[in-house]
Amino acid sequence: GYEETIAETARYTNRKIDLSESELDRLDFKLNECLRNINTPIRLIYFEADKLKKGGKYLSVSGKIKNIDDYERTISLDSGSCIRIDNIYDIESKTMSSE
């Protein structure tokens, strides 16, 4: 009813951050580093769009890369997660320096 509608309207969502060209280059570099060290666990910070309203939230997931689908532009992890590359905000790994 009415109260659920009000609560949904008040629920806060984040907007997706548009990365600059240099940030996209940095992310591409990190992804290539991960491919060179494929058995090293990584942590992906990514944007997940809200299903009900504009915006979404940033989440993180950890695991080892299982597959990268260039056609679908997704990364699958051994944890079962499948993340769209276009939604990735950052990649962390012990093999790369954090910038």
Secondary structure by P-SEA (a helix, b strand, c coil): caaaaaaaaabbbbcbbbbcaaaaaaaaaaaaaaaaaccbbbbbbbbbbbccccbbbbbbbbbcccccccccccccccccccccccccccccccccccc
